[in-house]
Amino acid sequence: MRVRVLGCSGAIAQGCRTTSFLLDDDVLIDAGTGVGDLTLDEMGSIQHVLLTHAHLDHIACLPLMLDAVAARRLAASAPPLQVHALPATIQALKTHIFNNLIWPDFSRLPHADTPLMHFVPIAVGQVLHLGGKTIEPLPAVHTVPAVGYAAAAASGHWVFSGDTERNPAFWQRVNQLPVALLIIETAFSNREKDLARRSLHLSPGTLAQELAQINPQPPHGRYPIYITHTKPAETGLIMEEIARFDGPPSQPQRPSHDIRWLSAGMVFEL
């Protein structure tokens, strides 16, 4: 499985794109502003979109992408784009985006029986088989109903936390999986830890507590951990604070992790 990082920033700025990952060429995880860097052919190849939650930085390009490829999909008599999300996320999209005020309701256009888009409700723990890939929604703790995702690959699972704060259920499930790499959000620095807590995001202090829940025994233990969703103005400080807590271990029973910064354009072959 090939994973292409289209966007992984917590906000926009020059060179910064919000969250979106392309799995092979047909499955999109979140639809942030990074989708806008795809060609029309690449957008037209996407058959499934899996959303973590309804916040704008994760769904902003979904309506725009549908509009961009509508004529092509209709001319090719393509099946509806499958948008997989929690029921609450689907309801938010129907109410606030695809409502014929903010954007056309592509779940009923051009006709109710032949729409461009079809919503598919999902649940945490459900196993999805999409385009030859096996993907599982994982628990997330956020200000709106949310999930992360784990996608099985030959070398192990690609795991994405989604937007979350302290999340014991997430680690309980992750520790049961052979993880190839983990992408986890850390949106704010420690100086903004109160804001992080109120908005249910991680800061380096809480990230350290979360990573301590990783099972240190093989085959779980040490796998690459990529930090995503950093605010552009705080990225440097966030990574400095992470380096401080994750430096050489003072206790052998608490080994350091392999923590890296995620950036748009990265590609993982799993």
Buried (B, 14 or more C-beta within 10 A) or exposed (E): BEBBBBBBBBBBEEEBBBBBBBBBBBBBBBBBBBBBBBEEEBBBBBBBBBBBBBBEBBBBBBBBBBEBBBEEBEEEEEEBBBBBBBEBBBBBBEEBBBEEEEBBBBBBBEEEEEBBBEBBEBEBEEEBEBBEBBBBBBBBBBEBBBBBBBBBBEBBBBBBBBBBBBBEEBBEBBBEBEBBBBBBBBBBBBEBBEEBBEBBBBBBBBBBEBBEBBBEEEEBEEBBBBBBBBBBEBBEBBBEBBEEBBEEEEEEEEBEBEBBBBBBEBEBEB
